[in-house]
Amino acid sequence: MSIAAGVSVANIYYLQPLLRPLAASFGVSDALAGLLPMITMVGYAAGLLLVVPVLERAGLHRLMRRLNASRLIALALAASATDYSVFAAASVLLGATSVLGQILMPAAASLAPQEAVGRTTARITAGLFGGIVGARVIAGALDGLLGWRSVYVLSALMTLVVHLALRRLPEPPVSKGLGYRALLASLLPLLRSERGLRRAALTAAAGFAAFNVFWTAVTLYVTGPAHGWSTTGAGLLGLVGVVGTATVLAVGRFLDHGIQRGLAVAAAGVMALGLLVAGLWGVSAGALIVGALLLDSGARVSNVANQTHALRQRPEARARLNTLYMTAYFAAGSVGSAVGALLFAHVGWTLTALTAAALAALGAAFAART
């Protein structure tokens, strides 16, 4: 389930090291190409809001089949696109159909014993962030060898493998009590009633916006005149996420001991520190790597701590809790992607990174509230 979550979520991160090749291929500006990660995340947020709640009614296997089939169509469109608008439309569909990991998350929590929900969430989260790391590295390497279209062909093949591997998963309990419209209508009252969910979502959203400001802007920064890296080099910068994934697995066992809030505050602070290092001393490749290490590690721990807290609020409504949490998370991420591209184009690297640091510090403030 962890590997499948990573393969799915990778589809919304392949774009980040490919922005300049895509701009050249479609004949558009770097700023316009920089909007593609936001467009993909808007689709992902829509999938979270409209698709993930269906888990409580349709069941895991039925929903997985439909998502995988739709994602294959989106990948085929992306790989064959010759026009920016077609690729953008494919990106929206690809984002909306790449929510498999967010379906597996509440399903895994439902199958696990109550005392192991934190560890289970950490393991699925490690897979998700492993997919993010792998997406950047794979996309950068394949673009250098075979061109950017090969990235989406490979993703289609991996989707088929994952689909076959998931067929023998156990089916979590399914509730037939609410219809689709009733499930969606219940989301806002659920958000209003669960204060812990709101705090977790705000904390994570501020941090993920900062995370995406950095990763969209840093690709344009390191492949520009200041550093002159290749897309392969930009993709390899994502390898810092290996440390962050290992950090999530290390802290997972502590999440079942009621210290999610302390971890969330500390993680947001580490993110802010990493962004300050990268922003103030970004002319040095070493400072960029150190900053990215701190940012990635903090982002991973922040997400798993806040998501575990959110999923514990109402065990019988985990799919809807995850929908609300992750919709806020990726909506903020999509805004962060757009802001990162636009800020870098207009004010340069340092002010862009400092803006991201301020967002991470805001997340720490949200997490520290009683």
WOQUI-V783490 format. One line per field, one symbol per residue. phi: phi as a letter, one per 40 degrees, with the letter a starting at -180 (. if undefined). Layout:
phi->???
//
This chain:
phi->.ccccccccdccbdcdcbccccdcccgbcccccccccccccccccccccbbdccdcbcgcccccdccccccccccccccbcbbdcccccccccccccbcddccccccccccccdcbcccccccccccdcccccccccccccccccbgcccccccccccccccdccccbccccdbcbcbccccdcccccdccccbccccccccccccccccdcdcccccccccccccbgccccccccdccccccccccccccdccccbgbcccccccccccdcccccccccbcccccccccccdccccccccdcccccdcccccadcbcccdcdccccccccccccccccccccccbbgccccccccccccccdccccccc
//
